[in-house]
């Protein structure tokens, strides 16, 4: 069986004394700061309902939502029994275990709380965040690849298959790269092409809905190449050969459809004075 050699990149970028700076942590940080920088640029354009200073405040709310939602989402969706038997282990985030869908719920709650606090249209805030999130998603998937984790399913006949260090000696799909491309680059292009249309920007919720639908569809596709978590169901598979990740995308897609429908019925909003 032919396989491309896995590029053995050290998961730790640099050691500063006893502190190890890992690529995965750097991806989170870079994604958050790049997203905030991008939103600060976006709010200059109509309907311009937020200031740059408010974007900086939003960053803190989003940071809390990502960390708390991502961690507790993983605990509830994937390993509730294990963590409930040892609740202290929930705090051991350095051992890994973050869920995108949990992080999404955390970000939604953060957006709602921030919008209420700042008296800003919550759908408008959601649209801005939706335009920036693919940056972090793409970087995160690349970090997964560097770590040699969340590898793909066995693919002996795929010319670009790789043998991952901790996944046995069989070639597998580099599914992290597929997901980085779809959930990162392609999704970023789609939502930001929509954002360039001022009429769409004035109907808050369309971009949010498009992001939710796009991510849901791309994640479902990506999951068909990714090795499922073997601690769930029958070696990671649920009914009909589906995965937990695919099932969690269904409500996302449905809510995305609702978001677009609501935005179109609500009509355009006026620009800030």
Legacy VTK file of the C-alpha trace (Angstrom):
# vtk DataFile Version 3.0
C-alpha trace
ASCII
DATASET POLYDATA
POINTS 273 float
0.000 0.000 0.000
1.346 3.417 -0.998
1.131 6.264 1.478
2.586 9.749 1.753
4.893 10.191 4.719
3.274 12.130 7.541
5.211 15.350 8.160
6.414 14.839 11.719
5.967 18.359 13.081
6.483 18.794 16.815
3.088 19.665 18.382
4.999 22.055 20.653
6.079 25.163 18.766
8.459 26.460 21.419
9.403 25.945 25.047
9.773 29.003 27.262
11.199 27.599 30.459
8.609 25.169 31.859
5.909 26.545 29.551
5.200 24.736 26.269
3.459 26.742 23.561
1.577 24.289 21.380
0.393 24.748 17.821
-3.176 23.969 18.889
-3.232 26.701 21.517
-1.609 29.084 19.046
-4.317 28.270 16.492
-7.032 29.184 19.019
-5.307 32.432 19.949
-4.503 33.397 16.352
-8.047 32.580 15.235
-9.602 34.717 17.969
-7.340 37.725 17.441
-7.555 37.521 13.643
-11.336 37.310 13.935
-11.514 40.374 16.172
-9.224 42.334 13.845
-11.421 41.365 10.902
-14.658 42.370 12.661
-13.103 45.718 13.655
-12.615 46.331 9.926
-16.135 45.164 9.045
-17.986 47.487 11.409
-16.872 50.500 9.329
-19.347 49.532 6.615
-23.136 50.035 6.584
-25.224 49.417 8.582
-22.306 50.051 11.020
-24.230 49.321 14.222
-21.144 48.788 16.392
-17.979 50.684 17.271
-14.454 49.255 17.326
-14.457 49.594 21.106
-17.579 47.441 21.306
-15.857 44.821 19.152
-13.058 44.672 21.717
-15.655 44.058 24.436
-17.290 41.390 22.282
-13.945 39.576 22.108
-14.005 38.887 25.853
-17.553 37.533 25.707
-16.663 35.299 22.736
-13.499 34.042 24.433
-15.502 32.901 27.441
-18.159 31.313 25.238
-15.619 29.359 23.173
-13.710 27.969 26.154
-16.652 27.149 28.427
-18.975 26.003 25.664
-16.320 23.968 23.884
-15.277 22.138 27.032
-18.713 21.477 28.491
-20.038 20.552 25.053
-17.389 17.847 24.768
-18.245 16.583 28.243
-21.996 16.441 27.561
-21.979 15.276 23.933
-19.144 12.769 23.936
-18.102 11.495 27.389
-20.771 12.375 29.979
-20.406 9.179 31.983
-16.622 9.356 32.213
-16.548 12.980 33.326
-19.477 12.695 35.736
-17.657 9.871 37.498
-14.646 12.183 37.913
-15.897 15.810 37.782
-12.458 17.251 38.573
-11.201 15.950 35.217
-13.531 18.441 33.489
-11.066 21.159 34.514
-8.085 19.339 32.959
-8.383 21.068 29.590
-4.684 20.508 28.873
-5.505 16.835 28.334
-7.645 17.776 25.316
-11.358 17.551 24.659
-13.143 20.463 23.006
-16.340 20.345 20.957
-17.099 22.735 18.108
-20.837 22.324 18.616
-20.475 23.046 22.330
-18.329 26.052 21.512
-21.000 27.219 19.081
-23.647 27.105 21.806
-21.291 29.026 24.080
-20.695 31.678 21.405
-24.436 32.030 20.736
-25.061 32.612 24.446
-22.174 35.105 24.531
-23.607 36.983 21.532
-27.059 37.172 23.131
-25.663 38.448 26.424
-23.363 40.958 24.737
-26.094 42.240 22.404
-28.414 42.784 25.359
-25.676 44.501 27.359
-24.551 46.733 24.468
-28.078 47.261 23.073
-27.055 46.057 19.606
-29.075 43.952 17.156
-28.158 40.357 18.071
-28.522 39.114 14.505
-26.137 41.809 13.293
-23.555 40.697 15.860
-24.113 37.094 14.810
-23.474 37.958 11.165
-20.162 39.630 12.029
-19.027 36.660 14.096
-20.127 34.225 11.369
-17.834 35.993 8.893
-14.829 35.598 11.196
-15.338 32.099 12.644
-14.050 30.199 9.559
-10.619 31.738 10.176
-10.366 29.954 13.509
-11.936 26.779 12.134
-9.357 26.519 9.362
-6.432 27.157 11.709
-7.818 24.693 14.235
-8.067 21.905 11.671
-4.501 22.573 10.531
-3.418 22.283 14.170
-5.282 18.950 14.396
-3.233 17.768 11.417
0.050 18.923 12.973
-0.875 17.092 16.176
-1.622 13.949 14.173
-5.072 13.699 15.770
-8.657 13.319 14.494
-7.306 11.390 11.537
-9.350 9.992 8.685
-10.703 6.570 7.869
-8.610 3.845 6.300
-7.953 4.625 2.616
-5.536 2.095 1.101
-6.338 3.102 -2.490
-6.125 6.894 -2.098
-2.823 8.234 -3.527
-2.555 11.026 -0.933
-3.365 8.835 2.094
-1.040 9.075 5.103
0.053 6.829 7.956
-0.526 8.773 11.163
1.851 8.027 14.062
-0.824 6.988 16.573
-3.297 5.395 14.159
-1.620 2.117 13.303
0.343 1.277 10.174
-2.456 1.673 7.607
-2.829 4.701 5.295
-5.721 7.006 6.095
-7.480 10.048 4.677
-5.880 13.307 5.889
-9.399 14.381 6.801
-8.153 17.286 8.915
-6.963 18.933 5.687
-10.303 18.256 3.966
-12.090 19.938 6.855
-9.634 22.844 6.969
-10.360 23.469 3.297
-14.159 23.168 3.504
-14.898 24.563 6.986
-12.127 27.142 6.790
-11.346 28.472 3.323
-14.510 27.612 1.368
-16.894 28.645 4.147
-14.979 31.908 4.677
-15.303 32.740 0.971
-19.046 31.967 0.916
-20.111 34.011 3.946
-17.860 36.929 3.059
-19.082 37.079 -0.521
-22.569 37.403 0.963
-21.334 40.078 3.365
-20.031 42.196 0.474
-23.655 42.725 -0.599
-24.996 45.686 1.401
-28.605 44.587 0.958
-27.755 41.286 2.642
-25.873 43.075 5.430
-29.008 45.131 6.091
-30.994 41.925 6.648
-29.213 40.527 9.727
-29.525 36.781 10.032
-28.963 35.793 6.410
-25.200 35.486 6.865
-25.608 33.725 10.211
-28.004 31.252 8.629
-25.725 30.714 5.641
-22.807 29.994 7.961
-24.812 27.461 9.981
-26.049 25.674 6.868
-22.640 25.769 5.210
-20.786 24.454 8.232
-23.400 21.781 8.845
-23.201 20.489 5.267
-19.384 20.629 5.152
-19.045 18.897 8.527
-21.398 16.126 7.429
-19.266 15.656 4.313
-16.040 15.763 6.317
-17.334 13.178 8.779
-17.672 10.633 5.965
-13.865 10.670 5.661
-12.989 11.108 9.348
-12.539 8.204 11.742
-15.373 8.506 14.297
-14.759 8.524 18.036
-14.727 4.838 18.929
-16.072 5.431 22.453
-19.502 6.340 21.015
-22.037 3.797 19.777
-20.771 0.890 17.671
-17.087 1.799 17.272
-18.080 5.409 16.802
-21.020 4.820 14.479
-24.654 5.521 15.257
-27.828 4.606 13.331
-27.294 4.017 9.613
-23.521 4.416 9.853
-23.816 8.067 10.892
-21.647 9.818 13.478
-22.286 12.068 16.451
-20.784 15.007 14.555
-23.263 14.545 11.720
-26.247 14.353 14.051
-25.200 17.517 15.861
-25.150 19.322 12.506
-28.825 18.640 11.798
-30.219 21.229 14.275
-27.576 23.673 13.014
-28.847 23.382 9.456
-32.485 23.677 10.532
-31.768 26.761 12.627
-29.789 28.212 9.721
-32.822 27.841 7.458
-34.982 29.529 10.096
-32.473 32.396 10.409
-32.621 33.152 6.698
-36.430 32.870 6.619
-36.762 35.217 9.605
-34.332 37.752 8.120
-36.179 37.884 4.807
-39.520 38.413 6.548
-38.158 41.050 8.896
-36.937 43.287 6.113
-33.878 45.574 5.961
-32.621 47.627 8.888
-31.464 51.241 8.807
-27.854 52.284 9.150
-26.540 53.800 12.368
-26.836 57.573 12.529
LINES 1 274
273 0 1 2 3 4 5 6 7 8 9 10 11 12 13 14 15 16 17 18 19 20 21 22 23 24 25 26 27 28 29 30 31 32 33 34 35 36 37 38 39 40 41 42 43 44 45 46 47 48 49 50 51 52 53 54 55 56 57 58 59 60 61 62 63 64 65 66 67 68 69 70 71 72 73 74 75 76 77 78 79 80 81 82 83 84 85 86 87 88 89 90 91 92 93 94 95 96 97 98 99 100 101 102 103 104 105 106 107 108 109 110 111 112 113 114 115 116 117 118 119 120 121 122 123 124 125 126 127 128 129 130 131 132 133 134 135 136 137 138 139 140 141 142 143 144 145 146 147 148 149 150 151 152 153 154 155 156 157 158 159 160 161 162 163 164 165 166 167 168 169 170 171 172 173 174 175 176 177 178 179 180 181 182 183 184 185 186 187 188 189 190 191 192 193 194 195 196 197 198 199 200 201 202 203 204 205 206 207 208 209 210 211 212 213 214 215 216 217 218 219 220 221 222 223 224 225 226 227 228 229 230 231 232 233 234 235 236 237 238 239 240 241 242 243 244 245 246 247 248 249 250 251 252 253 254 255 256 257 258 259 260 261 262 263 264 265 266 267 268 269 270 271 272
